[in-house]
Amino acid sequence: MTTLVAILLAALGACCFAGSARWLHSAVRSGNPGESLSVRSLGHVLRSRRWLAGAVLAVVGGSLHVVALSLAPLAVVQPIGVLGLVVVTGRFRPAVLGVCLGVGGFVVLAARSGAGSGGAIQPGATQFFALAAIAVAAAALSIHGRARCVGLATAAAVLFGTGSALIRAATHDLATATGLGLAAESLLLITAGGWLVHQAYAAGPPAVVVAVTTVIDPFTAVVIGLAGYGEAAHTTPASAIAQAGFAGLAVAGVLVLARSIPDPRAPERTLNDRVKPRRPSAPAWG
């Protein structure tokens, strides 16, 4: 029963995150003309009503997600966020179906591998993922186009997944200094991930950002949960291979979406790039 409640809360949180993505992306695009969000533009964005509405939905979704994490293992809760991709795209594209099947198969196998309550933490695993996210973000900030959007969203998703893993550990030990330290570190990582998501919104469409985050975020959290928290004591080689296959299917779906979903900014760029009217030529004197 507790697991069912956690699943329902996580699903409701995923819907909140999807609505938040729509509002936040709209706020970033309306207040920022380029694909890089400057500090000055960010100030304007944060004061807009659309951003505030998106932020409220994000807080509600995050609160539901934290409660779900306190009731069930990472391997069960985290991948449910893929439902947000369906809400954002509005329909089941073949690529969206591939992402959902990939993430769904991955989490089912992870749960059947013997997911438990865990709670022990291996700091090296979380620090490794945080450093990897920083490296990916640095590389993405140096490029342009759709690849910039995918790279920034990937880095943000890794930080979100790592932050969720720390929250999962902190909920079991909040009364101690260690638990409070884990909670503070998770807040820092999630805040940094939020900044990277805003940069990704400036560089590409919301569905691409949501697709990347809903795949990489749960994969990161589940890997930390399985390897560092003891949430899968009975993973067999066959199960590991199958999980890798489902993960590959989900990643392939994200790559297809990243290339096929149009960027809402494209029409604006064509308007800005209109041919300037030619100056009237001097009259010919006969």
Residue, then its C-alpha position, 0 to 999 in steps of 0.5 A: m500500500t505504501t508503495l502504491v501511494a508513492i507511485l501515485l504521488a510521483a505520477l502527480g508530481a511528474c504532471c506538475f513538473a510537465g506543467s512547470a516546464r511549459w511555463l518556465h520555457s515560455a518565460v525564458r523564451s519571452g524574456n531572452p532573445g538568444e540561446s544563452l541566458s545572461v544574468r540580466s535576462l535571468g533577472h527579467v525572467l524571474r520577475s515574470r508571472r509565467w515563471l512564478a507560475g512555473a516555479v510554484l508548480a515545480v515546488v508542488g511537484g518537488s514536494l510530492h516527489v520528496v514524499a514519494l522518495s520517503l515511501a519507496p525506493l529510488a528504483v520505483v519512484q524516480p523513473i515515474g517522471v517519464l510521464g511528464l514527457v507525455v504531458v509536454t509532447g501532448r501525444f504519443r509519438p513513436a519516439v515518446l513510446g520508445v522512451c516510456l518503454g525503455v524507462g519502464g523496462f529499466v525500472v521494472l527490472a531494477a525493482r525485480s532485482g531486489a530493491g530494498s529500503g537502503g539508506a547507506i550512502q557511498p559518497g564517492a558515487t554521488q561525487f563522481f556523478a556531480l563532477a561528471a555533470i559539471a564537465v558535461a555542462a562546461a562542454a555544452l556551454s561552449i557549443h551552439g544549437r540543439a546539441r547545446c540544449v541536449g548537453l545542458a539538459t543532460a548535465a542538469a538531469v545528472l545533478f537532479g538524479t544525484g540530488s534525489a539520491l541524496i534526499r533519499a539517504a537524508t530522509h532516513d537520517l534527518a535528525t543528525a548532522t549527516g542527514l542535514g548535510l546530505a539535505a543541504e548538498s542535495l539542495l545545492l545540486i538541485t539548484a545548480g541543475g535548475w540553472l542549467v535547465h533554464q540555459a537549456y530552455a534558452a537553447g531548445p524546445p521544452a519537449v527536448v529538455v523534458a525528454v532528456t531529464t526524464v531519462i537521464d535523471p532516473f537512470t542516474a538516481v537508479v544507478i546510485g541506488l543500486a550501486g551505492y545504497g544496496e537497493a539491488a542485491h540480486t542483479t544477474p548478468a542477464s538482468a544487467i544486459a536487459q537493463a542496458g538494452f532498455a536504457g539504450l532504447a530510451v536514449a535512442g528515443v530521446l535522440v530522435l525527439a531531439r532532432s524531430i521536435p521543432d524549435p518554437r523560436a524558429p519562426e521568430r528567427t525568420l522574422n528577424d532575418r527578413v530581407k531589409p528593404r532596398r533603397p530606391s535607386a537614383p533616378a536615371w538622368g537622360 
